[in-house]
Amino acid sequence: MKYIKKLSCKLLLALGVLILSAIVWQVIVSKRVISDIKKIKQVQSIEQIPELLKNGELKTYNATPCHPFSKIKPNGVDTYIFKDDKYEVYVSDYVKRNVEIVQNGDELLINALSKEAFYTQTPVFIFMPEDPQSVHYAKPNNLQSKIVN
């Protein structure tokens, strides 16, 4: 009986440490996401966003390299398109599980997998060497999509 009591105390302590670790991890992730959203809202001009991404100031955004494309079709996702020297798509880790990026030939499809779960204050940023004005862009309804030269 004495050993069972010691074992149960150790298991209870381990469970407490595990729960506390999960809470601390969630707080850290939430702070990063909130910080990124604030930085995006506070930019004076949309042209500052590429600088924030390149400097790593938007901590939850990661680049996804992709093939050259000439058509962009966002489906339920806010997008910003910038001119750069390579083809890349930046998606926040916060919405990555809710956004599907698919390339079908020369078409880039960006689909929201769950419209309820997609948070519109974390847009997807698209970079491409071509002039964004020359790309066929299927503008979705009710979304904040912008093409920036």
C-alpha positions as a printed NumPy array, in Angstrom:
array([[  0.   ,   0.   ,   0.   ],
       [  2.898,   2.306,   0.781],
       [  4.354,   1.85 ,  -2.723],
       [  1.014,   2.58 ,  -4.372],
       [  0.751,   5.843,  -2.444],
       [  4.269,   6.91 ,  -3.517],
       [  3.576,   5.933,  -7.122],
       [  0.291,   7.825,  -7.214],
       [  1.992,  10.941,  -5.794],
       [  4.709,  10.753,  -8.465],
       [  2.157,  10.236, -11.235],
       [  0.074,  13.147,  -9.967],
       [  3.169,  15.359,  -9.866],
       [  4.139,  14.295, -13.408],
       [  0.621,  15.042, -14.644],
       [  0.747,  18.481, -13.006],
       [  4.088,  19.264, -14.673],
       [  2.736,  18.103, -18.036],
       [ -0.373,  20.286, -17.759],
       [  1.671,  23.292, -16.633],
       [  4.086,  22.802, -19.558],
       [  1.183,  22.707, -22.028],
       [ -0.236,  25.93 , -20.586],
       [  3.127,  27.724, -20.756],
       [  3.68 ,  26.562, -24.353],
       [  0.209,  27.791, -25.365],
       [  0.855,  31.205, -23.782],
       [  4.162,  31.565, -25.641],
       [  2.561,  30.642, -28.99 ],
       [ -0.372,  33.005, -28.368],
       [  1.994,  35.886, -27.586],
       [  3.857,  35.319, -30.865],
       [  0.65 ,  35.252, -32.909],
       [ -0.705,  38.373, -31.203],
       [  2.632,  40.129, -31.719],
       [  2.571,  39.319, -35.447],
       [ -1.015,  40.548, -35.81 ],
       [ -0.107,  43.814, -34.053],
       [  2.929,  44.34 , -36.305],
       [  0.848,  43.766, -39.442],
       [ -1.804,  46.227, -38.226],
       [  0.789,  48.858, -37.256],
       [  2.644,  49.068, -40.576],
       [  2.439,  52.526, -42.084],
       [  2.414,  51.16 , -45.601],
       [  1.783,  47.69 , -46.985],
       [  5.213,  47.873, -48.66 ],
       [  6.839,  47.411, -45.206],
       [  5.553,  43.846, -44.844],
       [  8.253,  42.233, -47.044],
       [ 10.904,  43.872, -44.865],
       [  9.272,  42.479, -41.719],
       [  9.208,  38.994, -43.244],
       [ 12.809,  39.099, -44.495],
       [ 14.097,  40.375, -41.122],
       [ 12.224,  37.638, -39.263],
       [ 10.132,  40.085, -37.269],
       [  6.952,  38.172, -38.068],
       [  7.88 ,  35.105, -36.009],
       [  4.982,  32.817, -36.932],
       [  5.311,  33.282, -40.708],
       [  7.375,  30.764, -42.675],
       [  8.197,  30.681, -46.375],
       [  6.986,  27.938, -48.653],
       [  8.929,  27.882, -51.941],
       [  6.895,  27.128, -55.014],
       [  7.133,  26.759, -58.801],
       [  6.595,  29.689, -61.155],
       [  2.929,  30.514, -61.665],
       [  0.94 ,  32.958, -63.747],
       [ -2.494,  32.543, -62.123],
       [ -3.479,  32.981, -58.498],
       [ -6.778,  31.753, -57.161],
       [ -7.424,  32.396, -53.453],
       [-10.463,  30.646, -52.071],
       [-11.562,  32.074, -48.72 ],
       [ -8.109,  33.437, -47.825],
       [ -6.884,  37.033, -47.512],
       [ -3.793,  37.479, -49.697],
       [ -1.215,  40.165, -50.404],
       [  0.907,  39.864, -53.541],
       [  4.369,  41.45 , -53.736],
       [  7.073,  41.65 , -56.388],
       [ 10.31 ,  39.951, -55.329],
       [ 13.166,  37.969, -56.845],
       [ 11.691,  34.485, -56.214],
       [  8.402,  32.661, -55.898],
       [  7.436,  32.19 , -52.234],
       [  4.284,  31.976, -50.175],
       [  4.359,  33.003, -46.504],
       [  1.754,  31.455, -44.223],
       [  1.442,  31.91 , -40.47 ],
       [  1.866,  28.767, -38.399],
       [ -1.356,  29.791, -36.677],
       [ -3.444,  29.239, -39.821],
       [ -1.225,  26.72 , -41.63 ],
       [ -3.461,  23.768, -40.762],
       [ -6.469,  25.661, -42.126],
       [ -4.867,  26.775, -45.411],
       [ -4.013,  24.49 , -48.322],
       [ -1.492,  25.689, -50.909],
       [ -1.632,  23.7  , -54.132],
       [  0.088,  24.275, -57.453],
       [ -1.728,  22.951, -60.458],
       [  0.519,  23.652, -63.443],
       [  0.957,  27.421, -63.62 ],
       [ -1.928,  28.094, -61.217],
       [ -1.444,  28.739, -57.495],
       [ -4.498,  27.695, -55.485],
       [ -4.833,  28.886, -51.901],
       [ -7.808,  27.282, -50.197],
       [ -9.261,  27.842, -46.739],
       [ -9.97 ,  24.368, -45.42 ],
       [-12.171,  25.667, -42.617],
       [-13.809,  29.061, -43.08 ],
       [-14.803,  29.286, -39.426],
       [-11.254,  28.607, -38.252],
       [ -9.476,  30.981, -40.653],
       [ -8.581,  34.226, -38.938],
       [ -8.634,  37.097, -41.404],
       [ -6.019,  39.145, -39.549],
       [ -3.327,  36.65 , -40.532],
       [ -3.213,  36.946, -44.338],
       [ -1.117,  34.902, -46.747],
       [  1.732,  36.801, -48.43 ],
       [  2.726,  35.853, -51.985],
       [  6.04 ,  36.892, -53.545],
       [  6.866,  36.58 , -57.233],
       [  9.433,  38.014, -59.687],
       [  6.821,  38.929, -62.301],
       [  4.904,  42.165, -62.143],
       [  1.891,  41.301, -59.953],
       [ -0.344,  43.386, -62.213],
       [  0.348,  41.005, -65.126],
       [ -0.752,  37.896, -63.242],
       [ -4.263,  36.547, -63.698],
       [ -5.814,  36.958, -60.273],
       [ -9.242,  35.543, -59.498],
       [-10.39 ,  38.115, -56.951],
       [-12.553,  36.512, -54.293],
       [-15.562,  38.242, -52.77 ],
       [-15.492,  39.731, -49.261],
       [-11.735,  39.339, -48.829],
       [ -8.977,  41.87 , -48.307],
       [ -6.667,  40.933, -51.131],
       [ -4.161,  43.462, -52.421],
       [ -1.622,  43.499, -55.217],
       [  1.455,  45.557, -54.324],
       [  4.144,  46.527, -56.847]])
